């Protein structure tokens, strides 16, 4: 079976983390942000508030800071022109580069004060991207930072309109379409993603329903069976390679050579074989399985997965059920795309 790459227009998710430490604020602006006098002030704050992140800081002498901060200044100037009321009295947010293999970034809040440090975090691999991708990535994180109280707005932007939603009226027709879209992406994944050999996207990325594969293998599979040991691993090597090395978190484009595609095809084919060898004979109903593995109320699960329950339950086994659900949800997404909703 050849590697199948399908780009689907899916909604992005908010990447705001909650921490379990606190720190003293030196300066508070607009009752919402902690502002730092200089880099030493910021580092002191991070060491006190977020020691795990502090231990991963790229030193400020790292030459990548100069390039990244020059891009940040351009992006921030754009925000100041676009939304002066949101950026009023707020200096350019501090950039924090963390060591790590992730193409990712986030903003975070102090859990005790609920203030936001006037800063955002990116991992060093983001700085390897072209300037325009870094700028887009920073703009995404700054939007989170500048709108820490999220309000969903459903609208279509036309020429001359302010694009971020502050001035747009809520459109019930758009809201209806987007909410259908959101319900699909809860199952098949939150971003553009390839389907290697038909594997549902969340097996590759961090989706929801398909994260039960590992727990299912742990509960029902033979722990001494090599195939089950492979499936129980939540981060097989091919998944790490796909997410960290080939899939851009900025524009969600998969960049692979033909040789890399062939190798990915081989690895994912083997993974599917192991999955079937481990739990391919296991049968069960979706809602009871989820209740047992996720420890969530039946009423909550029925609301979330009621629409796909019949598809799963009619399959011959749990593996076929998961693939059938994913196939049905991808078909819905393709319908949205072909009808021009995305």
C-alpha positions in Angstrom: 0.0 0.0 0.0 1.5 3.3 -1.0 1.8 6.3 1.3 -1.2 8.5 1.0 -0.8 12.2 1.8 -4.1 14.1 2.2 -4.1 17.7 3.3 -7.3 18.6 5.1 -8.3 22.0 6.2 -8.9 21.7 9.9 -9.2 24.1 12.8 -6.1 24.9 14.8 -6.1 24.5 18.6 -5.1 27.0 21.3 -1.8 26.1 22.9 -2.0 27.8 26.3 -0.4 25.9 29.1 -1.3 26.1 32.8 1.6 25.9 35.2 1.8 25.0 38.9 4.2 27.6 40.1 4.1 31.3 40.7 6.4 34.3 40.9 6.4 37.9 42.0 5.6 40.5 39.4 7.9 43.4 39.1 5.6 45.5 36.8 2.0 44.9 35.9 0.5 46.7 32.8 -3.2 47.0 32.2 -4.0 44.7 35.2 -3.2 41.7 32.9 0.4 41.4 32.0 3.7 41.1 33.8 6.3 43.3 32.1 10.0 42.9 32.6 12.6 45.7 32.8 15.3 43.7 31.0 16.5 40.2 30.0 18.0 39.7 33.5 14.6 40.5 35.1 12.8 38.1 32.8 15.4 35.3 33.5 15.0 35.8 37.2 11.2 35.5 36.9 11.5 32.3 34.8 13.9 30.7 37.2 11.4 31.4 40.0 8.2 30.7 38.2 9.0 28.0 35.6 12.2 26.2 36.6 11.6 23.4 34.1 11.6 26.0 31.3 14.4 27.9 32.8 16.6 24.8 32.6 15.9 24.6 28.8 16.6 28.2 28.0 18.8 28.9 25.0 21.4 31.4 26.2 20.6 35.0 25.1 24.0 35.1 23.5 22.7 32.5 21.0 22.9 34.3 17.5 19.4 33.0 16.7 17.9 35.5 19.0 19.1 38.4 16.9 17.4 37.1 13.8 14.2 36.1 15.6 13.9 39.3 17.5 14.2 41.3 14.2 11.3 39.3 12.8 9.4 39.9 16.0 9.8 43.6 15.8 8.2 43.6 12.3 5.3 41.4 13.5 4.7 43.6 16.6 4.7 46.8 14.5 2.0 45.2 12.4 -0.1 44.4 15.4 0.3 47.9 16.8 -1.1 49.3 13.5 -3.9 46.7 13.3 -5.0 46.9 16.9 -3.7 49.9 18.8 -6.2 49.5 21.6 -4.9 46.0 22.3 -1.2 46.9 22.2 -1.5 50.3 24.0 1.0 50.7 26.9 2.4 47.2 26.2 6.0 47.0 25.1 7.2 44.4 22.6 6.7 41.0 24.2 9.9 39.2 25.2 10.9 36.2 23.1 12.1 33.1 24.9 13.8 30.3 22.9 13.8 26.9 24.5 16.0 24.0 23.6 14.2 21.0 22.3 13.2 19.1 19.1 9.7 20.4 18.9 8.4 22.8 16.2 6.1 24.5 18.7 5.4 27.5 20.8 3.0 28.7 23.5 2.0 31.5 25.9 1.4 30.8 29.5 -0.2 32.3 32.6 0.7 32.4 36.3 -1.9 30.1 37.9 -2.0 32.1 41.2 -2.1 35.7 39.9 -3.7 34.7 36.5 -1.4 37.4 34.9 0.3 36.7 31.6 4.0 37.3 31.4 4.6 39.7 28.5 6.5 37.0 26.7 6.0 34.0 24.5 8.0 30.8 24.1 9.2 29.0 21.0 11.4 26.0 20.6 14.7 26.4 18.8 13.6 24.3 15.8 11.2 27.1 14.9 14.2 29.3 14.2 15.3 26.9 11.5 12.3 27.9 9.3 12.3 30.7 6.6 11.6 34.2 7.9 8.0 34.3 6.6 7.1 31.1 8.4 8.7 32.4 11.7 6.7 35.6 11.3 3.5 33.7 10.9 4.3 31.5 13.8 5.0 34.5 16.0 1.8 36.2 14.9 -0.2 33.2 15.9 1.3 33.2 19.4 0.9 36.9 19.8 -2.8 36.6 19.0 -3.0 34.2 22.0 -1.1 36.6 24.2 -3.2 39.7 23.2 -6.5 37.9 23.6 -6.1 35.9 26.8 -9.8 35.8 27.3 -11.0 33.9 24.3 -14.4 34.7 22.7 -15.5 32.7 19.7 -16.8 34.7 16.8 -18.1 33.3 13.6 -18.0 35.5 10.5 -16.7 35.9 7.0 -14.1 38.6 6.3 -14.7 40.7 3.2 -12.4 43.4 1.8 -11.8 46.3 4.1 -13.0 44.5 7.3 -10.9 44.1 10.4 -9.9 40.5 10.2 -9.4 39.3 13.8 -13.1 39.4 14.8 -13.3 42.3 17.2 -15.6 44.3 14.9 -17.5 41.6 13.1 -21.0 40.5 13.9 -21.7 36.8 14.6 -23.1 35.0 11.6 -25.3 32.1 12.6 -24.9 30.3 9.2 -21.1 30.4 9.6 -21.4 29.3 13.2 -23.5 26.3 12.2 -21.0 25.2 9.5 -17.9 25.7 11.7 -19.4 23.8 14.7 -20.0 20.8 12.4 -16.4 21.1 11.3 -15.2 21.3 14.8 -17.1 18.1 15.8 -15.3 16.3 13.0 -11.8 17.6 13.9 -12.3 16.4 17.5 -12.1 12.9 16.1 -9.7 13.0 13.2 -7.2 15.6 14.4 -6.7 19.3 14.9 -4.4 20.2 12.0 -3.5 19.4 8.4 -2.1 15.9 8.6 -1.2 13.1 6.2 -2.8 9.7 6.4 0.1 7.2 6.0 -1.4 4.0 4.7 -4.8 5.1 5.8 -3.8 5.6 9.5 -6.2 8.0 11.1 -4.5 11.4 11.7 -4.6 11.3 15.5 -2.5 8.2 15.5 0.1 10.4 14.0 -0.6 13.6 15.9 -2.3 14.1 19.3 -5.9 13.5 18.5 -8.6 12.4 20.9 -10.5 9.2 20.1 -7.5 7.4 18.7 -5.3 8.0 21.7 -7.0 5.0 23.2 -5.0 2.6 21.0 -2.1 2.5 23.5 -4.4 1.8 26.5 -6.3 -0.8 24.5 -3.1 -2.6 23.6 -2.0 -2.4 27.3 -5.2 -3.8 28.6 -6.0 -6.5 26.0 -2.7 -7.3 24.3 -0.1 -9.8 25.4 2.7 -7.8 27.0 5.3 -10.3 25.9 4.2 -10.1 22.3 6.6 -7.8 20.3 3.7 -6.4 18.3 1.9 -5.2 21.4 5.1 -3.6 22.8 5.3 -1.6 19.6 1.6 -0.5 19.7 1.7 0.4 23.4 4.5 2.9 22.7 2.6 6.2 22.3 5.5 7.7 20.2 6.8 5.2 17.7 9.9 6.4 15.8 8.0 7.0 12.6 5.5 9.2 14.4 8.2 11.3 16.0 9.9 11.6 12.6 6.7 12.7 10.9 5.7 15.3 13.5 9.2 16.7 14.3 11.1 16.4 11.0 8.6 16.3 8.1 5.5 18.1 9.2 5.7 21.9 9.6 3.7 23.1 12.6 3.6 26.5 10.9 2.0 25.8 7.5 1.2 22.1 8.1 3.0 21.1 4.9 4.7 17.7 4.8 8.2 18.0 3.3 9.7 14.6 2.3 11.9 13.2 -0.3 10.8 10.2 -2.3 13.1 8.0 -0.4 11.7 9.3 2.9 8.2 8.6 1.7 9.1 5.0 0.8 10.6 4.5 4.3 7.6 6.1 6.0 5.3 3.8 4.0 7.3 0.8 5.2 7.2 1.8 8.8 3.5 2.7 8.9 2.6 -0.6 7.1 4.5 -2.5 9.8 2.7 -0.5 12.5 -0.7 -1.4 11.1 0.3 -5.0 10.9 1.4 -4.9 14.6 -1.8 -3.2 15.6 -3.9 -5.9 14.0 -1.7 -8.7 15.4 -2.0 -7.2 18.9 -5.7 -6.3 19.3 -7.2 -7.1 15.9 -9.4 -9.9 17.4 -10.8 -7.7 20.2 -14.4 -6.8 20.1 -16.5 -4.4 22.1 -18.9 -1.4 22.0 -17.4 2.0 21.7 -19.0 3.8 24.7 -18.3 1.1 27.3 -14.7 0.9 26.0 -14.2 4.6 26.3 -15.8 4.7 29.7 -13.4 2.0 30.9 -10.3 3.5 29.4 -10.9 7.2 29.7 -12.8 7.2 33.0 -15.4 9.7 31.7 -19.1 9.8 32.4 -21.3 7.9 29.9 -23.4 10.9 29.3 -20.4 13.0 28.2 -19.1 10.3 25.9 -22.6 9.8 24.3 -22.7 13.5 23.5 -19.2 13.5 22.0 -19.2 10.2 20.2 -22.8 9.3 19.8 -22.8 10.0 16.1 -19.9 7.6 15.3 -21.0 4.9 17.9 -23.0 2.9 15.3 -20.2 2.9 12.8 -17.7 1.6 15.4 -20.1 -1.0 16.9 -21.0 -2.4 13.5 -17.4 -3.3 12.7 -15.9 -6.8 13.2 -13.3 -5.7 15.8 -12.0 -2.6 17.5 -9.3 -1.9 14.9 -11.8 -2.0 12.1 -14.1 0.2 14.1 -11.4 2.9 14.6 -10.6 2.8 10.9 -14.2 2.9 9.9 -14.9 5.9 12.2 -11.9 7.8 10.8 -12.9 7.0 7.2 -16.4 8.3 7.8 -15.1 11.5 9.4 -12.5 12.1 6.6 -15.3 11.7 4.1 -17.3 14.4 5.8 -14.2 16.7 5.8 -13.7 16.1 2.1 -17.3 17.0 1.5 -16.8 20.3 3.4 -13.7 21.0 1.3 -15.4 20.1 -2.0 -18.4 22.2 -1.3 -16.3 25.2 -0.5 -16.9 25.5 3.2 -13.2 25.5 4.0 
